[in-house]
Amino acid sequence: MPGGSRAGAGRKATPIDLIQLENLCALQCSDEEIASWFEVSIRTIQNRRAQAKFGEVMRRGQAKARSASAAHKCGWSRLATCP
């Protein structure tokens, strides 16, 4: 019986700072790099991604990276004129 049947049994969740997570995703860090930063396993990051709030934060960070990349391709001085 994994985790036991009593209340509070099992391992406690490792806290992950959502602001740091979003910033790491914006830097296009891999799951391995994110796991190393928070000192957790890669599987923990993959499991947390399935949770609504973590998945949303990771998608928002990745979107920031894509928009920054698009702005860079257009040229920073012409940012206002890019399609």
Secondary structure as UniProt FT lines:
FT   TURN            2..3
FT   TURN            7..8
FT   HELIX           18..26
FT   TURN            27..28
FT   HELIX           31..38
FT   HELIX           42..49
FT   HELIX           52..74
FT   HELIX           76..81
//
